[in-house]
């Protein structure tokens, strides 16, 4: 019976790098083009030897983010928050008023980073209330790091 040698540390390290999806060659990192899985019942099934069958790499084509938010994306994200602002803050309005809120949106998450009333607001309490509600809005993610828009809420 032949003697079985255990794999060296270098072989184990290389196998670990392939398992996590990349291999380092010199100082350059190489991403694999396709994964392989062991074949069962094909060809040589002797112990310690496996035949690899290529498996297609996953496609990321359906997850591409838009470069910036469109008008429709902004309207969709702000709709519920604007409605909540109208309902919660209407008691602070004196008749028919409109407030303008500058909203900054993080592209990576779609979350509102900041919502600040414009400085020329005649009713600061109403504007602050509306800004607080707009901070809860969530938008579609985008490639652009930050998007700033001015939203109008009419009471």
Order of alpha helices (4+ residues) and beta strands (2+ residues): alpha-beta-beta-beta-beta-alpha-beta-beta-alpha-beta
